[in-house]
């Protein structure tokens, strides 16, 4: 179990947030509803989706390495 208040917990949360936002960008109904705002608190979801789609290779490699770390090393 990963603690949210540790550094690796924050990294896991950030990666899961970016991956979830990138996935939600592919769903047409949710894209119009959730990712339409580009400013404010709802803009965080849009920015997470943009990071996830533009840096998809780096995000995927980070997810795999973090999963290896959490499952086997920690």
C-alpha positions in Angstrom: 0.0 0.0 0.0 1.4 3.4 -1.0 1.1 6.3 1.4 -0.2 9.5 -0.3 2.0 11.7 1.9 5.3 10.1 0.7 7.1 11.1 -2.4 6.4 7.8 -4.2 2.8 8.1 -3.3 2.6 11.5 -4.9 4.2 10.2 -8.0 1.7 7.3 -8.2 -1.2 9.7 -7.7 0.2 12.0 -10.4 0.7 9.2 -12.9 -2.8 7.7 -12.3 -4.3 11.2 -12.6 -2.6 11.8 -15.9 -3.4 8.4 -17.3 -7.1 8.7 -16.2 -7.4 12.2 -17.8 -5.8 10.9 -21.1 -8.3 8.0 -21.1 -11.2 10.3 -20.5 -10.2 12.5 -23.4 -10.8 9.5 -25.7 -14.5 9.2 -24.5 -16.6 11.6 -26.5 -19.3 12.4 -24.0 -16.8 12.9 -21.1 -14.5 15.0 -23.3 -17.2 17.5 -23.9 -18.4 17.5 -20.3 -15.2 17.3 -18.3 -12.4 18.6 -20.5 -14.1 21.6 -22.1 -12.7 24.1 -19.6 -9.1 25.1 -20.0 -8.9 27.5 -17.0 -9.6 27.2 -13.3 -10.0 24.0 -11.3 -11.5 22.1 -14.2 -8.5 23.1 -16.3 -6.3 20.7 -14.3 -8.2 17.8 -15.9 -7.6 19.3 -19.4 -3.9 19.8 -18.7 -3.5 16.3 -17.4 -5.1 15.0 -20.5 -2.8 17.1 -22.7 0.3 15.8 -20.8 -0.9 12.2 -21.1 -1.5 12.4 -24.9 1.5 14.4 -25.9 4.0 12.5 -23.7 2.3 9.1 -23.9 5.6 7.2 -24.3 7.2 8.8 -21.3 4.1 8.4 -19.2 3.8 4.8 -20.1 7.4 4.1 -19.2 7.0 5.9 -15.9 3.9 3.9 -15.1 5.7 0.6 -15.8 8.7 1.6 -13.8 6.5 2.8 -10.9 4.5 -0.4 -10.9 7.8 -2.4 -10.8 9.0 -0.3 -7.9 5.7 -0.5 -5.9 5.3 -4.3 -6.5 8.8 -5.6 -6.1 11.1 -3.1 -4.5 8.9 -1.4 -1.9 
